[in-house]
Amino acid sequence: MNTCFKKASQSDKIVYFEPNQEDCSDCPLFGKLPDYHEFTKRIQFSNKIYGLFSASIPVTLVKDPLEQELFVRIAEDLGQALY
């Protein structure tokens, strides 16, 4: 399990950090889209964890609060749908 997934599985927040060789070398998305970074969020509902949700986001939108809110809502909807 890569670093993003480990951190996301232990948090109910979006996990994001600058991609780097040390933390991201085992990620299947690392280096595929250089102008994109990844968000990862735990999928859960009613204290049950179903998995993780990741998406590649353009670098220009990564710190946009609206994009982050949308990503969180999608993850929450997925958790509710799987409940």
C-alpha positions as CSV (number, residue, x, y, z in Angstrom):
1,M,0.0,0.0,0.0
2,N,1.5,3.4,-1.0
3,T,1.9,6.4,1.3
4,C,-1.3,8.2,0.2
5,F,-3.4,5.2,0.8
6,K,-1.9,4.5,4.2
7,K,-2.5,8.1,5.3
8,A,-6.0,8.2,3.8
9,S,-7.0,4.9,5.5
10,Q,-6.2,6.5,8.9
11,S,-8.0,9.8,8.3
12,D,-11.4,11.0,7.4
13,K,-10.0,14.0,5.5
14,I,-8.6,14.4,2.0
15,V,-5.0,13.3,1.7
16,Y,-2.9,15.3,-0.7
17,F,0.8,16.1,-0.8
18,E,3.3,17.1,-3.4
19,P,4.2,14.0,-5.4
20,N,7.8,12.9,-4.9
21,Q,10.0,9.9,-5.6
22,E,10.4,8.9,-2.0
23,D,6.7,8.7,-1.1
24,C,5.1,8.1,-4.5
25,S,7.4,5.7,-6.3
26,D,5.0,2.7,-5.7
27,C,1.9,4.6,-6.8
28,P,0.4,3.6,-10.2
29,L,-0.4,7.2,-10.9
30,F,3.0,8.7,-10.1
31,G,4.5,10.4,-13.2
32,K,1.7,9.5,-15.5
33,L,0.2,13.1,-15.7
34,P,2.9,15.6,-14.7
35,D,0.5,18.6,-14.5
36,Y,-1.9,16.7,-12.2
37,H,-1.8,15.7,-8.5
38,E,-3.9,13.2,-6.7
39,F,-6.5,13.4,-4.0
40,T,-7.3,10.4,-1.9
41,K,-10.2,10.0,0.6
42,R,-11.5,7.1,2.7
43,I,-14.9,5.9,1.6
44,Q,-17.0,5.3,4.7
45,F,-20.5,5.5,6.1
46,S,-21.8,4.9,9.6
47,N,-18.4,4.0,11.0
48,K,-17.8,1.3,8.3
49,I,-14.9,1.8,5.9
50,Y,-15.4,0.5,2.4
51,G,-12.2,1.5,0.7
52,L,-10.4,4.5,-0.8
53,F,-11.2,6.9,-3.5
54,S,-8.5,8.6,-5.6
55,A,-8.6,11.1,-8.5
56,S,-6.1,13.0,-10.5
57,I,-6.7,16.7,-10.3
58,P,-5.1,19.5,-12.3
59,V,-2.4,21.2,-10.2
60,T,-4.2,24.6,-10.6
61,L,-7.3,23.2,-8.8
62,V,-5.7,21.1,-6.0
63,K,-6.0,23.9,-3.4
64,D,-9.4,25.1,-4.5
65,P,-11.8,24.7,-1.6
66,L,-14.7,24.1,-4.0
67,E,-12.9,21.2,-5.7
68,Q,-12.0,19.7,-2.3
69,E,-15.6,20.0,-1.1
70,L,-16.9,18.3,-4.3
71,F,-14.4,15.5,-3.9
72,V,-15.4,15.0,-0.2
73,R,-19.1,14.9,-1.2
74,I,-18.5,12.3,-3.9
75,A,-16.6,10.1,-1.4
76,E,-19.4,10.5,1.1
77,D,-22.0,9.6,-1.6
78,L,-20.1,6.5,-2.5
79,G,-20.0,5.5,1.2
80,Q,-23.7,6.0,1.5
81,A,-24.4,4.1,-1.7
82,L,-22.4,1.1,-0.5
83,Y,-24.1,1.1,2.9
